[in-house]
Amino acid sequence: MIDALNLTKRYGEHTVVGGLTFTVRPGTVTGFLGPNGAGKSTTLRMMLGLTRPDEGSARIGGHAYQDLRHPARHVGALLETSVPHKSLTAVDHLRWLARSNRIPRRRVDEVLDAVGLTGAARRRVGTFSLGMGQRLGLAAALLGDPPVLMLDEPVNGLDAEGIRWLRELLRGRAAEGRTVLVSSHLMAEMSMVADHLVVIDRGRLLADTGMQDFIQRHGRSYVRVRTPQPGPLSRELERKGASLAAGSDGSLEVSGLTAGEVSQVAAAGGLALDELSTHTASLEDTFLGLVGKQHGQQPEGSTRV
């Protein structure tokens, strides 16, 4: 497991991360979410021993990262700032990592093949595109076949094929019982790969929960209705305790009643329905809505009726 306990980091009077506590468990892909400046990268750096916390601690498998004798065999890490020396070839960079962590040399060829860089193995890193550099970073993270993966924005620069490959890799690693923590700003991609979410803002924990629970608890679900008789239907629905909002396209957005209950109300009043459908907030909508509340922002879109 990855354990963060009261992690705190200050720069002068500014608290970047304040009292952050959470656990990342094996067998799941945990998404680490937060707006820009939320403290995600600083938290990851403290977990990996690159930034010293002012308070608190982080443990990976019960040990501080800096106490791991051969860290690449325990933790595969990719940070946005993890850039190899540009004069090295890809294969030399990985061979150096393998030798310093007592990893069999054959693993270098295996991970280069896994990330699709076999043909570029002897090219200098300085000639790599953004996507190739990202693949090399992923190769380094996979080199020691570690039980823990910690990846910061891993899809940056990857094409559609690469993103699908990475998605399958992460899901596969979690299915093997490994621990996977992924930070990303791409909500659509995160919704396809993550089982669990840790959400922070301004360095403080907002949510630590399963994906579906997060959306159900913090997202907005409603029944969308189109009718040629919006006035009478609205009055009947409000009598049943529903909350109504007007959609930008003239539809009604009904909260507090199921689609079946809305249908029953319409039928009892002899009111025609042109559309009746249930809508659940996406991860992106839910995330933006939760963060917006923390900043005192009003949700965009519908207006009350």
Protein Blocks (a to p, Z undefined) as FASTA:
>chain_A
ZZdehiacdehjbcfbghiacdddehiacdddddehilmmmmmmmmnopaccfbdcddee
hiafklpmblmlmbccddfklccdfkbcfklmmmmmmmmnopafklmmmmmmmnopmmmm
mpcfklpcfklmmmmmmmmmmmnopabdcdehklgoiafklmmmmmmmmmmmmmnopacd
dddfblklmmmmpmbdcddeehiafbdcdfklmmmmmmccddddddfblmlmmmmmmmno
pacdddfkopacdehiafklmmmmmmmnopacfbdcdddddfklmmmmmmmmmnopaceh
iacZZ
